[in-house]
Amino acid sequence: MSRHATVRLHLWLENSESMVFGLGRVHLLDMIERHGSLRKAAQAMGMSYRAAWCKLRATERTLGVALVEVAGHKRDGCRLTPHGEALRASFRQWFEEVERYALERADGLFPWPVSPFAGLGEGFAPCLACTLPPPKPAS
């Protein structure tokens, strides 16, 4: 039996009513950026358009800022706003710092090797172990 452990972190921001932002929202913003469309992003994630739209709008309503905007004409799809890009980057930075600390502490506390979790899915790379390039905007 191999003595090896993987650190898995579940981090999110919430208020008294609901979850505000977490890894799922990061992934949704990544997919919107990659596909240039909320509908295509939802489809790529295996969720309904309505579920993706509701999650996005709930976060925007709670934060009081738009995370996504129409790219020119409505048929041109959508893109992240500067607020959306900044929130995604800040959350990733926070996640990576917490993960780095957790790995360092685990390495000092446990007598077996501990590694970061790498199975977050295609195009989703907030963890240190993920080496996928960031998503490219749809052309």
CORSUL-V296367 format. One record per run of one state. SS is the DSSP state (a for helix, b for strand, c for the rest). FROM is the first residue (numbers start at 1). LEN is the number of residues. If there is no record, write none. Layout:
# CORSUL-V296367
ss = (SS;SS)
from = (FROM;FROM)
len = (LEN;LEN)
This chain:
# CORSUL-V296367
ss = (c;b;c;b;c;b;a;c;a;c;a;c;b;c;a;c;b;c;a;c;b;c)
from = (1;4;8;12;15;19;23;36;38;46;49;64;68;71;74;77;78;81;82;110;113;117)
len = (3;4;4;3;4;4;13;2;8;3;15;4;3;3;3;1;3;1;28;3;4;23)
